[in-house]
Amino acid sequence: MANIVKLIQNENMKIYRRISTWIMLVILIAVAVVVGIVMNITASDSVDEQWKQNLQQQNEMYKTDLASEDLPDMVKDISKKELAINEYRIEHDIAPVESRSTWNFMTIAAEIVSLITLFTIVVGASSVASEFTWGTIKLLLIRPVSRAKILLSKYLATILFALFSLVLLFVVSFLVGSIFFGIEGSTPHLVYRDGAVHEVHMVSHILGVFGLKSINLIMMSTFAFMISTIFRNSGLAIGLAIFLMFVGVNVTALLATKFEWAKYILFANTDLSQYLTGYVLVEGMTMTFSVIMLIIYFVIFNTLTWFVFTKRDVAA
């Protein structure tokens, strides 16, 4: 255990000793601040007193969509859920979240997690491959430590960087939101789930959004780490992981409209927030199913990584 801790400390030193790492963290903070500034300038100060009338107009559009025979079932399903949420708001006098609020800003800032994923892919992909590039892998392997522990320390250091960046974004977005929009009481977040509308405390919703965003972060980082270890090429790992990160979800969504087996694809399950919103990508999917699929992929990625690194003559 002591060896692992020391190895992780060494890997963290390698990560945070690079200027590129600090540049990435500064960029992350800067993006959050810029989004806050733009939102502070563009968001409306006035409170919409006619929100009930606006929702009723939206409901008429949703009812028209539901009555249409030309729209696909996915569009009708979304209209059905939005209609139910709007009717719940009107019935219980729950106004939509104001655009100028810390909670709304943090929800928007959660999308910046994709930038963290990008940065972590770069860190993870170069963790093993750079050792081969600089020829330092032999110095690692002559240590009285097993290859498995060396690999584990590199992987854990990568995941710790991802989690640190995630916490940093959460704290910065809360501070930026508090400065620009203040901290006030929040209306509950409404979700349509299991055929009914449910109220969720806004703080719990924000924590859930950030927490579930970390799933895709960890899975893509693990994938990039695997490719880097197998092919010893950080460029390939970074390029392939980034390509799949941006294209994988769209391709999966397209396949999901025609093929039920699309639910077994990794990218159909990485966004667990779909179970918070109720907009499930493939009909019939459940949180339990997605978790099981993610575990299977996670085990496959790490098993391949471990097997290649420990069995191949990596010192050659």
C-alpha positions in Angstrom: 0.0 0.0 0.0 2.8 2.4 0.9 4.4 1.7 -2.5 1.2 2.5 -4.3 0.8 5.8 -2.4 4.4 6.8 -3.2 4.0 5.9 -6.8 0.9 7.9 -7.1 2.7 10.9 -5.5 5.4 10.6 -8.0 2.9 10.5 -10.9 1.1 13.5 -9.5 4.5 15.3 -9.4 5.0 14.5 -13.0 1.5 15.8 -13.9 1.6 19.0 -12.0 5.2 19.8 -12.8 4.3 20.3 -16.4 3.4 23.8 -17.5 0.8 22.4 -19.8 -1.2 21.1 -16.8 -1.4 24.5 -15.2 -2.3 26.1 -18.5 -5.2 23.6 -18.8 -6.4 24.5 -15.3 -6.2 28.2 -16.0 -8.1 27.7 -19.2 -10.8 25.8 -17.2 -11.2 28.6 -14.7 -11.1 31.3 -17.5 -13.9 29.5 -19.4 -16.1 29.4 -16.3 -15.5 33.1 -15.6 -16.1 34.1 -19.3 -19.4 32.1 -19.3 -20.4 33.9 -16.2 -19.6 37.3 -17.6 -21.5 36.6 -20.9 -24.5 35.3 -19.0 -24.4 38.3 -16.6 -24.5 40.6 -19.7 -27.0 38.8 -21.8 -29.4 37.3 -19.2 -32.6 39.3 -18.6 -33.0 41.2 -15.3 -36.8 41.3 -15.5 -39.0 38.6 -13.9 -41.4 37.1 -16.4 -44.8 37.8 -14.9 -46.6 36.1 -17.7 -44.8 32.7 -17.3 -48.1 30.8 -16.8 -49.5 32.2 -20.1 -46.2 31.4 -21.9 -46.3 27.8 -20.6 -50.0 27.4 -21.7 -49.0 28.5 -25.2 -46.2 26.0 -25.1 -48.6 23.3 -24.0 -50.8 24.0 -27.0 -47.8 23.4 -29.3 -47.0 20.1 -27.4 -50.6 19.0 -27.8 -50.4 19.6 -31.5 -47.2 17.6 -31.7 -48.8 14.7 -29.9 -51.8 14.8 -32.2 -49.6 14.8 -35.3 -49.1 11.4 -37.1 -46.0 12.6 -39.0 -43.7 13.2 -36.0 -41.4 10.3 -34.8 -42.2 8.7 -31.5 -39.1 10.2 -29.9 -40.3 13.8 -30.6 -43.8 12.9 -29.2 -42.3 11.4 -26.1 -40.3 14.6 -25.4 -43.5 16.7 -26.0 -45.4 14.5 -23.6 -42.9 15.0 -20.9 -42.6 18.7 -21.4 -46.4 19.0 -21.4 -46.6 17.2 -18.1 -43.9 19.3 -16.5 -45.5 22.6 -17.7 -48.9 21.5 -16.3 -47.3 20.6 -13.0 -45.7 24.1 -12.8 -49.0 25.8 -13.5 -50.9 23.6 -11.1 -48.4 24.0 -8.2 -47.4 27.6 -9.0 -43.7 26.7 -9.6 -42.2 29.3 -11.9 -39.3 28.2 -14.2 -35.8 28.9 -12.9 -34.7 32.4 -13.5 -32.0 32.8 -16.1 -30.1 35.1 -13.8 -29.5 32.7 -10.9 -26.5 30.9 -9.5 -28.3 27.5 -10.0 -29.0 28.1 -13.6 -25.4 29.2 -14.2 -24.1 26.1 -12.5 -26.3 23.9 -14.6 -24.8 25.6 -17.7 -21.3 25.5 -16.3 -21.7 21.7 -15.9 -21.4 21.4 -19.7 -17.7 22.6 -19.3 -17.0 19.1 -17.9 -16.5 18.1 -21.5 -13.5 20.4 -21.5 -12.2 18.5 -18.4 -12.7 15.3 -20.3 -10.6 16.6 -23.1 -7.8 17.7 -20.7 -7.9 14.4 -18.8 -7.7 12.5 -22.1 -4.5 14.4 -22.9 -3.1 13.6 -19.4 -4.1 10.0 -19.4 -2.9 9.3 -23.0 0.5 10.7 -22.3 0.9 9.0 -19.0 2.2 5.7 -20.3 3.1 6.6 -23.9 5.4 9.4 -22.9 7.5 7.0 -20.9 8.2 5.1 -24.2 8.7 8.3 -26.1 11.4 9.6 -23.7 12.8 6.2 -23.0 12.2 6.4 -19.2 10.1 3.2 -19.1 13.2 1.1 -18.5 14.0 3.2 -15.4 10.5 2.5 -14.1 10.7 -1.2 -14.7 14.0 -1.7 -12.9 12.4 -0.6 -9.6 11.5 -3.3 -7.1 7.8 -2.7 -7.9 5.5 -4.8 -10.0 4.4 -3.6 -13.4 0.8 -3.8 -12.2 1.4 -1.3 -9.4 3.2 1.1 -11.8 0.3 0.9 -14.2 -2.2 1.3 -11.4 -0.5 4.4 -10.0 -0.5 6.1 -13.4 -4.2 5.3 -13.9 -5.2 6.5 -10.4 -3.1 9.7 -10.8 -5.0 10.4 -14.1 -8.4 9.8 -12.4 -7.4 12.0 -9.5 -6.5 14.8 -11.9 -10.0 14.4 -13.5 -11.7 14.6 -10.1 -9.6 17.5 -8.9 -10.6 19.4 -12.1 -14.2 18.5 -11.6 -14.2 19.8 -8.0 -12.3 22.9 -9.1 -15.0 23.6 -11.8 -17.8 23.1 -9.2 -16.2 25.5 -6.7 -15.3 28.2 -9.4 -18.8 28.0 -10.9 -20.4 28.4 -7.5 -18.2 31.4 -6.7 -18.7 33.0 -10.1 -22.4 32.5 -9.9 -22.6 33.9 -6.4 -20.7 37.0 -7.4 -22.7 37.7 -10.5 -26.2 36.5 -9.5 -26.2 36.2 -5.7 -27.4 33.3 -3.5 -31.1 33.1 -3.0 -33.7 30.4 -2.3 -34.3 28.2 -5.3 -37.4 26.7 -6.8 -37.3 22.9 -7.1 -36.1 21.3 -10.3 -38.8 19.2 -12.0 -38.2 15.9 -13.8 -40.5 13.5 -15.5 -39.8 10.0 -14.4 -41.7 6.7 -14.2 -44.8 8.4 -15.7 -45.0 11.2 -13.2 -43.4 14.6 -12.4 -41.1 14.8 -9.4 -39.7 17.7 -7.5 -35.9 17.6 -6.8 -34.1 20.2 -4.6 -32.0 22.4 -6.8 -28.8 21.7 -4.8 -29.3 18.0 -5.1 -29.9 18.4 -8.8 -26.7 20.4 -9.3 -24.7 17.8 -7.4 -26.3 15.1 -9.4 -25.5 16.7 -12.7 -21.9 17.2 -11.8 -21.6 13.7 -10.3 -23.2 12.0 -13.3 -21.0 14.1 -15.7 -18.0 12.5 -14.1 -19.1 9.0 -15.4 -18.4 10.0 -19.0 -15.2 11.7 -17.8 -13.9 8.6 -16.2 -14.9 6.2 -19.0 -13.3 8.3 -21.8 -10.2 8.8 -19.7 -10.0 5.1 -19.1 -10.4 4.4 -22.9 -7.7 6.9 -23.8 -5.4 5.3 -21.1 -6.0 1.9 -22.6 -5.3 3.0 -26.2 -2.1 4.8 -25.0 -0.9 1.7 -23.2 -1.7 -0.8 -26.0 -0.3 1.2 -28.9 2.3 3.3 -27.0 1.1 6.3 -29.0 -0.4 9.3 -27.1 -1.4 11.0 -30.4 -3.5 8.1 -31.5 -5.1 7.8 -28.0 -5.9 11.5 -27.8 -7.2 11.7 -31.4 -9.4 8.5 -31.2 -10.8 9.4 -27.8 -11.7 12.9 -28.7 -13.2 11.8 -32.0 -15.4 9.2 -30.2 -16.3 11.7 -27.5 -17.8 14.1 -30.0 -19.1 11.7 -32.6 -20.0 8.6 -30.5 -23.2 10.0 -28.9 -24.6 11.4 -32.1 -24.0 8.1 -34.0 -25.5 6.1 -31.1 -28.6 8.4 -31.0 -29.0 7.9 -34.8 -28.7 4.1 -34.5 -31.1 4.1 -31.5 -34.0 5.3 -33.7 -33.8 2.1 -35.7 -32.0 -0.6 -33.7 -32.7 -1.7 -30.2 -29.2 -3.2 -29.9 -27.9 0.4 -29.8 -28.5 0.4 -26.1 -25.4 -1.9 -25.7 -23.1 0.7 -27.2 -20.9 2.5 -24.6 -22.1 6.0 -25.6 -25.7 5.1 -25.0 -25.0 4.6 -21.3 -22.3 7.1 -20.4 -24.8 10.0 -19.9 -26.6 8.8 -16.7 -28.2 12.3 -16.4 -30.8 11.0 -18.9 -32.4 9.2 -15.9 -32.6 12.5 -14.0 -34.3 14.2 -16.9 -36.4 11.2 -18.0 -35.3 11.6 -21.6 -33.9 8.1 -22.1 -31.9 7.6 -25.3 -33.3 4.1 -26.0 -36.7 3.1 -24.8 -36.6 0.4 -22.1 -33.2 1.4 -20.8 -32.9 1.7 -17.0 -30.3 3.1 -14.6 -29.4 -0.4 -13.5 -28.9 -1.5 -17.1 -26.6 1.4 -17.9 -24.6 0.9 -14.7 -24.1 -2.8 -15.6 -23.0 -1.9 -19.1 -20.5 0.7 -17.8 -19.0 -1.8 -15.4 -18.6 -4.3 -18.2 -16.8 -1.8 -20.4 -14.8 -0.5 -17.5 -13.6 -4.0 -16.7 -12.8 -4.7 -20.4 -10.8 -1.5 -20.8 -8.7 -2.1 -17.7 -8.2 -5.8 -18.3 -6.8 -5.1 -21.7 -4.6 -2.4 -20.4 -3.3 -4.5 -17.6 -2.7 -7.6 -19.8 -0.8 -5.7 -22.5 1.4 -3.7 -20.0 2.3 -6.7 -17.8 2.7 -9.4 -20.4 4.3 -7.5 -23.4 8.1 -6.9 -23.5 7.6 -3.2 -22.8 11.3 -2.7 -22.1 12.3 -3.7 -25.6 
